């Protein structure tokens, strides 16, 4: 809704230019903004004017105008004076204030519409009806992005995101104090590349403008507004899955979650059963930082002993000794693909269990 200060500023500017006094009054006769002290007996004239079908009327040396929003009277504008100048300035003021009301209301309504849409608070028929009234195309490729910010930096980051994405096709909002949501229209081709480019742009701009590090998660591209909440939920899952399984990544897309997305949805009871089957009643004493670092590097090098030893600055025999020690403790030879896959899944399941225990 347009603030009284904005309305006051508008008529002050017009008064300074045209030297015609103006007043904005609500439908109950309360003065919203004025450049002079309106007559106390205007309330009867306002009632008379509201009951008439006319949109403007000259009464007692004043021009009265109705200001509309969605074809309904919103305010009454009074231009002091009975001449043509007062009438012309009154018409200009009405046009300017109606434009302000539309701009502010649409912005506010779009913000609420997108929030309710993401939260699944709208019926399907309401989605398309409200989108039509707000001039939002229902059918267009869009994706939801979530920007996770450190505590206390969300407002500054939010302003940066709004400055980057000011298109009528983009929407920026928040649902909690740490996460910013961007709804972005995506070109018809090269979805994945475009989404990655947008994510990296967000990270770079917020890092340079606000001086904080953020993580950006995105959902898949959907082609209808009614499906937008699915993309948002995918982005939210991507953020959670990335936090658990891929903490080194600052860009996480739903399509790149891989096996992490599957493991994330396994019930805790099955997780415990699986870990017990692999490691027994007690976890082996191999999960120190050095051993885990060696294992992860070995996996990232596709089980290549020579390349892993080179990157870790280890003698090949030293690395082989560590791998054999893991085999002795767990019964899994991670130099073999099948055992390596089992061990990798077990590590991810343990990460999920630890995360859920912390929560």
RAJO-V746234 format. One record per pair of residues at least 24 apart in sequence whose ideal C-beta (glycine too) atoms are under 6 Angstrom apart, sorted by the first residue. I is the first residue (numbers start at 1). GAP is how many residues later the second one is. D is the distance in Angstrom with one decimal. If there is no record, write none. Layout:
i: (I | I)
gap: (GAP | GAP)
d: (D | D)
This chain:
i: (2 | 2 | 2 | 4 | 4 | 7 | 7 | 8 | 10 | 11 | 14 | 18 | 20 | 20 | 20 | 21 | 22 | 22 | 23 | 24 | 24 | 25 | 46 | 58 | 63 | 63 | 65 | 65 | 67 | 67 | 67 | 69 | 109 | 110 | 111 | 114 | 114 | 115 | 117 | 118 | 118 | 120 | 124 | 127 | 127 | 131 | 138 | 139 | 140 | 141 | 141 | 141 | 142 | 142 | 143 | 143 | 143 | 143 | 143 | 143 | 143 | 144 | 144 | 144 | 144 | 144 | 145 | 145 | 145 | 146 | 146 | 146 | 146 | 146 | 147 | 147 | 147 | 147 | 148 | 148 | 148 | 148 | 149 | 149 | 150 | 153 | 153 | 154 | 156 | 157 | 157 | 160 | 160 | 160 | 160 | 164 | 186 | 191 | 199 | 203 | 215 | 216 | 217 | 218 | 219 | 220 | 244 | 244 | 244 | 245 | 245 | 263 | 263 | 271 | 271 | 274 | 275 | 278 | 284 | 284 | 286 | 286 | 294 | 303)
gap: (98 | 99 | 102 | 28 | 29 | 25 | 26 | 25 | 86 | 24 | 79 | 71 | 59 | 66 | 69 | 59 | 57 | 71 | 55 | 51 | 53 | 51 | 30 | 24 | 24 | 27 | 25 | 29 | 27 | 30 | 31 | 32 | 25 | 24 | 62 | 57 | 59 | 58 | 111 | 111 | 114 | 109 | 102 | 98 | 99 | 94 | 87 | 85 | 45 | 45 | 80 | 82 | 41 | 43 | 41 | 43 | 52 | 75 | 76 | 78 | 88 | 39 | 75 | 87 | 88 | 91 | 37 | 71 | 73 | 33 | 35 | 71 | 89 | 93 | 33 | 55 | 67 | 69 | 31 | 66 | 67 | 91 | 29 | 65 | 62 | 57 | 59 | 24 | 54 | 49 | 53 | 45 | 46 | 49 | 50 | 41 | 35 | 30 | 52 | 47 | 35 | 35 | 35 | 35 | 35 | 34 | 107 | 108 | 111 | 103 | 106 | 85 | 89 | 78 | 82 | 75 | 74 | 68 | 45 | 46 | 40 | 43 | 28 | 37)
d: (5.2 | 5.6 | 4.6 | 5.5 | 5.8 | 5.9 | 4.3 | 3.9 | 5.9 | 5.7 | 5.5 | 4.5 | 5.8 | 5.3 | 4.3 | 3.9 | 5.7 | 5.6 | 4.5 | 5.2 | 5.7 | 4.7 | 5.6 | 5.7 | 5.1 | 4.7 | 5.1 | 4.8 | 5.5 | 5.4 | 5.7 | 5.0 | 5.9 | 5.4 | 5.8 | 4.7 | 5.6 | 5.8 | 5.7 | 5.4 | 4.6 | 5.1 | 5.7 | 5.6 | 5.2 | 5.5 | 5.0 | 5.7 | 5.7 | 4.6 | 5.1 | 5.5 | 5.8 | 5.4 | 5.8 | 5.3 | 6.0 | 5.6 | 5.9 | 4.9 | 5.5 | 5.8 | 4.7 | 4.1 | 4.1 | 4.7 | 4.2 | 6.0 | 4.9 | 5.3 | 5.9 | 4.9 | 4.6 | 5.6 | 4.2 | 5.8 | 5.3 | 5.4 | 5.6 | 6.0 | 4.6 | 5.9 | 5.7 | 5.2 | 5.3 | 5.9 | 4.6 | 5.8 | 4.6 | 5.1 | 5.2 | 5.8 | 5.4 | 4.6 | 5.8 | 5.8 | 5.1 | 5.0 | 4.4 | 5.8 | 4.9 | 5.5 | 4.6 | 5.1 | 5.1 | 5.4 | 5.4 | 5.8 | 4.8 | 5.6 | 6.0 | 5.0 | 6.0 | 5.1 | 5.4 | 5.8 | 6.0 | 4.9 | 3.9 | 5.4 | 5.6 | 5.0 | 5.5 | 5.8)
